[in-house]
């Protein structure tokens, strides 16, 4: 499978949002969002994921599902050997450009990642250059075969100390979250002795960079150990042995997933068809994207998802009508304005005719979130490091890890992230 094919596939049922090609594919999909991205088939896939994850937690060897921890690192680093000349390189998403930016020397880093000017203001890239210099200098010692992608989580300059609720920690903040490790632990000693830390999650192999295949869930045991590099892979080796469901948890999960299935089975396949409509007032807008924008508005604002499908549908119609009205007001030609007025009338009529479909699919959306959260909350016991954010008064507040990535047996994946916690933090950042 070529990179372009992988991109199309991952944009469809994507792998837990960190894994694939952050250059070729920049985003992974939330489990519940498959409804609005893939319609009927997406809803079906979401329920299949839930069942597979539940079976995995019960210890089923036939679940066909792997779990990967989603690390909040930055930048995404691509590192390995260029098949064209056998030379070692590091890079960011630019390694898959038509004219790839492969840093095969420290001089290349200075050239390919120079400062830029935007609107007359100089934008420094020195922070990125410094991290790439660390990566180029130290990751060569790992003897990487092929090409790997990972998230850089610290350099020795990023580490500091903090006392959190009476305990001493070493801390570092690669992106949105603050990672904290007890200062007296073996893990802290390993990190303090290293120059750079990275978590690998994707492996690429092929005769050329353009033709490389991506394989998720890379096993880092094959890499050469060196004290200068703290590294690991993101895969959780034995979930069933680390997370045990209680009788009540099993019952709650079974019931919630069953309710999702019953709701899905009660929906006629054609109900999802309204998401694809582009007639009348929608000739300029894509309804699926507009629906997702409306849903994410609550995440961005920190108010969360409304639990009332009827209220959600009403608010969406108001929001969408305003957008069409703004489009109408943006034109001055009377004939064009009249056309937009007609589109607005047709669009509002279309939405009101399909309001039950909007409410029904959103009801399923909420049910999938409920099931996902039950699973995600259980998986949080697998955390490798404590994670925090810093409040306005400078104190530390405990937050969950970025989340997890579920990869099925044929390579599709989705992300399990707390939309009202980590996603909101990212939006605010």
N, C-alpha and C positions, 0 to 999 in steps of 0.2 A: 504494500500500500504506500503510495507516494505521499509527500507532505501535503500537496494540494487536496488529495483525497481524504487524508486524515483531517484536514481543516473542515471539510464539508461534513464529515461524519461526527466530529466532536461538536460542531456548532449544532448538531442535531440532538444527540443524547449525551453529550460531553462527560468528561470525567472530573470528579470532585474538584472543583475549581482550582487547581494549581498545577495539575500535572502536565498537560500537553503544551507544547510550543507556545510559549507566551509571546513569541514573535509571530508565528503563523496563525495561531489561535490565541486570542487575547482574553478569552473569558470562558469560564465553565458555568454550567447551568444549575440553579437550585432545583432540587427534585420536584417541588410543586410547580415550578415555572414551565415544566414540560407541557402542561396543559395548554398554555398560551403560545408556546413555541411550536408544538407539534400536534395540537388538537387532540383528536380521538386517540391516535396512536401514542401520543405523549402521555396522556392520562393512563393508558394501559401500561406503558413502560414504567411509570411512576409506581404503580401498585406492584408490578413485578419486582422492582427494586426493594420495596418495603418487605415483601415476602422473603426475598433472598437474604436480606439483612437479618431479619428475624430468625430465619433458619440457621444462619451462621452463628448468631448469638446463642442459639440452643445447642450448638455443637454439631450441626449437620455437615458432613463432609461433601454433600452434594449441593450445597447452596450456590456454588459457582461464583462466589463473591469474595473480593479481597478488600481490605480496609487500609487506607493510607492516611496518616496524619497530615493535615494541611498546615505547614509552617508559614509564619508571617515574615518571610525573609525579603530582602531587597538589596541589590537587584537580582533578577533572574540571570544566572550565568550559564553560558554554554561553553563547554570545555572538552578538548580531546585532540584528535589527530585529523588533519585535513587529508582525505584520501588522495587528493590530487598531487600532493608533493610530500606527504609523510611528515609534515611539520606540525608541531604542537601549537595550539591556539587557544585563546579565550575570547569571549565576546558576549554581547547581549543579543537582543532579538535581531539585530542587523546581520547576524551570520547567515540568515536565510533570505536576505535581499537578493534582487537580481544581480547586483554587484555587491557581493557579501563583504562585510566589514569583519575580517578575521585578524585579530591582534596576534601576530606571530613574533612580535618584539615589543619592547617598551616604547620604542619610537612610534610604532603603529597606534598605540593607545593615545599618545599625544595628538597624532594626526586625525584619527577617526572620531575622537571624542573631544574635540576642541570646544572652547566657549562659543556661544552663539549670541547673536543680537536679535532681540525681539522688540519691535515698536521703539527702537532707539535705546533700549536698555540692554546692558551686557548680562547674559545669563551664564554663571560659572558652572562648569562641569567638573571642577576639581574633585568634588566628593566622589563622583563616579570613577574618574580616572584613578584616584588613589585605591579604590577597592579593586579595580581591574589590575592595577600593578601588583597588589597583594596576591590576587588570584593567579596571575601569570607567573610570578616568582615561586610560589609555593605548591600550586596544584600539579606542576610537572612531576613532583616526587611521588604522586599516586600511581603512576604507570597506567593511565587510563587507556583502555582499548576501545576504539570507536569514538563516539561522541556522547557526552552526558549533559543533562540539564539539571541544575540545582538552584537552591535559594541560598544566597549568602546571608548568614545571620549574625556574624560579628567579625571584626578584626581586633587585634589586641588594643588598638586605640579606642575602641568602642566600649570597653568594659570598665565599669565603675563599681563602687560598693554602696550598699544601703542597708539601713536597719529597718526591718518591716515587722511591726508588732513584737519588738523585742528580740528578733532573730536577725543575725547578720547574713546578708546575701551578696553575691556578685550579680550584677544586672547588666543587660544590654538591650537596646531598642532598635532593631533593624528596620522597622517600618511603623506599624500602628501599635503593636503590643510591646510591653516590657516583659522580657523573660528574666526570671529570677531563679538562682540556684543557691542552696545553702552553702555558705562559704567554707564550712569544714567538711564538705562531702568530697568523695573521690571524683565525682563529675566536675566539681568546681576546680579541682586540681588539674584535671585534664584540660579544661578550657583555659585556665590561667597559663598553662605551659605552651599553648598553641598561638600561632600568629594569625590564623584565620579559621573560621568555622563555616561549614557548608552542609546542607542536607540535599542529597541527590534523590530525584524521583523519576526521571525519564531517561531512557537509553535510546540512542539512534545508531543504526547500522546500515551500511550500503556502500556501493562502489563510488558514489559521488554524494556530495552534500545534498544536491537537488533530489536524488533518488532515495535518500535514506528513509528507512522505516522507523517508526517510533514505538517503543515498548514501554508501557507504564509499569511502575512497581519495581524499579531497578534494585538489585541486591548488591549492596556495597561490600560484601565480604571478599570480593575478588580484588579489591584495591589494596595497594601497598600501604601499610601503616607508617606514619611519620609523626613525630611529636609536634611538628610545626602546623599540622592540619588536624583540626577536630572535625571529623566527618561521620556521617551515618546516612542510611537511607530512610525513607519516610514510611516504609511498609511496617505494619504491625504484624509480627510473625505468627502469633497464635491468639486470636481474639477470643475464641471459645474457652481457652484456658485462663484468660485474664479477666473476663467479664462473665459473671454468672447471674442469670435472671432468677429473681425470686418467683414464687408461685403467683403472687399478685401482679408482678411486672409482666409475666408471661400472659396472664389473663387480660390485663389492660391492653397489651400490644395486640393480642389476638382479636379482641373486641374492636379496637380502633381500626385495624386493617380490614376486618370483616365489614365494618360500617362503610369504609371507603369503597370496598368492592361492591357492596350492595347499592351504594349511591351511583357508582360508575355504571353498573349494570342497568340501573333505572333510567339512564339517560340515552335517548335515541342518538345514534351516530350523527345524524344530520344536525343535532343541536350544536355540535362543534363547528359546523359549516359557516355559521354566521361570522366566525372570526376571520374567515378568508374573504368576506365580502369587500368589494371595492367600488361599489356602484354609488350613484347619487352623490351625497355629501362626502363620501369616502374616497373619491377619485384622487385626492391629494394626500390622504392619510391612510396608514395601515392600522386596522383596528387592533390587531394583536399587540403591536408596539404601543399603541395608545393605552390599551388596557394595562400593560406592564408599567407604563409610566405613571398611571394613576395609582396603582398598587404601591410602587416604590416611593411615591410622594409621602406616604405615611411613614415609611422607614426613614427617609431623609429627615422628616420633621420630628422623628422620635415618638410619634403618637401611635405607631403600630398599625395593625390591620383592623379595620372595623369588623366586628363579629356579626353584623347584620347585613345579609346579602341584599336586602331591599334598599337599605341606606347606601350601600356601596354602589348599586346600580343607579340610584338617583344622583349621587355625587358624580359618578362617571359621566352621566348624560349632561350634567351641568358643566363639567370641566370640558367635555368634548365640544359642546355647543359654543362655549366661549372661544375655543380654539378656532372653530370655523368662522365665528364672528370676527375674530382678529384678522383672519385671512381675508375676509370680506373688506374690512376697514383698511387693509394694507394696499388696496388698489384704488386708483382714482378714475380710471376710465369708466364711464357710466354703464356701458354695455357689459364690461367685465364684472363690474360690481353687481349688476342685475343677475348675472349668471351665478355669482357666489351666493346671493340671497336665495336663489332657487335651490342651490346645492344645500344650503343650510336647512331649508324647509324639508327637503327630501331626506337629509341626514337625520334630523330629529325624529321624523316620522319612522324611519328605519329603526332607529334605536328603541323607540317606544314599542314598536311592533315586536321587537326581539328582547324585551326587557326580562322575560322569564328565562330565556336562554342565558342572559348575562348573570342572573341570580343563581341559576342552577350550577353553572360551571364554577362560579365563585364559591358556592357551598362546598363543592368537591375540593377546591383549592384549600379551603380552611381545614377540611378533614385530613388532607395529606400533610399539612403543616403539623397538625396535632400528632399524627403517627410518627412523623420525622423527628419531632422534638422528644418523644418518648425514647426513640432509639439514640438520638444524639446525646441526651442527658446521661444515658447509660454508658455510652462510649467515652464520656469525659473522664472516666476512671483510668483511661489509658494514657493520660498525659505524661510526658517525659519531664517537662519543666512547669513550674508555676508561671502564670501569666497575670499581668496587672496593667492598669492604666493609672495615670497620675491625675488626681483631682485638682481643682482650682487652688486649693489651699496647700498643694504640694504633697499631700499624703497619697498613699497607694491604695487602689481599689481593686479587689480581685475580680477578674473577668475570665470567661472561658477561653480556651484556645480558639484559633481561627476556625477550626472545624475539621472535618474528615472528608476523604474522597472515597467513594465506593466504585470499584471497577469490576464489571462483570466478566464472564469467561471469554467474551469475544472482543473485549477492549473498550466497550462503551463505559461511560462513567458519569456521575453527577456529584454535586457537593452537598454536604450536610453542614450548613452554617446557620448560626442563630441570626436571623435577619434583623432582630430588634436589638442585638448586642453588637457583634462584630461588624455586620454590614453597616449599621448606623455609625459606628466609630469611623469606618472607612469613608462614608459619605461626608461626615463632618470634617475629616482630615483633608 
